Amino acid sequence: MKRLDEYWYSRNAVAVGLTPLSWLFCTLASLRRGCYRLGIFRSVELPVPVVVVGNITVGGTGKTPLVTWLVRCLREAGFRPGVVSRGYGGRSAHWPRSVNPGSDPVEVGDEPLLIARRTGCPVVVGPDRVAAARALLEEAQVDVVISDDGLQHYRLGRDVEIAVIDGQRRFGNGKCLPAGPLRECPRRLETVDLVVANGAPGPGEFGMSLALSDALPVAGRGAATALSAWRGQQVHAVAGIGYPGRFFKALRAVGIEPIEHPFPDHHPFTREEIDFGDGLPVLMTEKDAVKCAGLAHERHWFVPVEARLPAAVGERLLEKLRR
């Protein structure tokens, strides 16, 4: 049986049947945002600037690599950034919760842990973004807050909005949930400060590409291995991200022949799901690797990615912050 999201990127009877619910969802989303704009619902302003990174679709668009790029950009400009995130999938007994490189992904979520490990910057997670941001300011000396996946969390005031879209799949069938992938209508993009397209950009958008780095052992022991070591060879490719096909396509682009193993986003892996018993190497995303360190053996590798963006993105961001 197909998952619902498999109907979001084409015109089909299921999406058509769900269209009335899609209209209702879009209407309620617009009304909610309007209530914040009119002051009926109040946003909480922080004493430091807030940069929100998010999207208007469900599923992976590349927000996490962009967040790590923004942290580096802001640091190079002399800022002290910190990150707040929902901590999706985390099962902590208390919120908000600080994240450090040694945190348990079961408690804090996989993406915040990845950000903490890649950047070393302060990270706080919690369903209440305002509480998470206040905790971040109390615990660390940060002078700008990046809210990961926070575009629709209007209670947290923001100074800069950056929307990330999938340059290949765009907006799918153009319908809101549950008939399509949209969280808000595409017109919402007209109100953000920057639109970044992961892939080919459209008019007024900035293109972002994700470059694969050398593979690293998931279990944390051993040296990096160049992807060229597996060129022309079959490997098992594991991806529990919003759009697994992007990872498989990237491996093919460097000459690797992946045996595809897609999983739902934020999937909690078991040993059996990543051990295929045939001696072939297993490559996975860095996001999956943070959950699999205790399950991996010497044939498990993860492939980090680095976001590459035009210098104009950083220039425009800094211009807005310095105002």
Secondary structure, DSSP 8 states (H G I E B T S, - for coil): ---GGGGTTS--HHHHHTHHHHHHHHHHHHHHHHHHHTTSS--B--SS-EEEEE-SBSS-SSHHHHHHHHHHHHHHTT--EEEEE--TT---SSSSEEE-TT--HHHH-HHHHHHHHHH---EEE-S-HHHHHHHHHHHS--SEEEEET-TT-TTB--SEEEEEEETTTTTTTS-BTTTSSBSS-GGGGGGSSEEEEESS--TT-EEEEEEE--BEETTS-S--B-GGGGTTSEEEEEE-SS-HHHHHHHHHHTT-EEEEEE--TT----HHHH--SS---EEEEHHHHHHHGGG--TTEEEE-EEEE--HHHHHHHHHHHH-
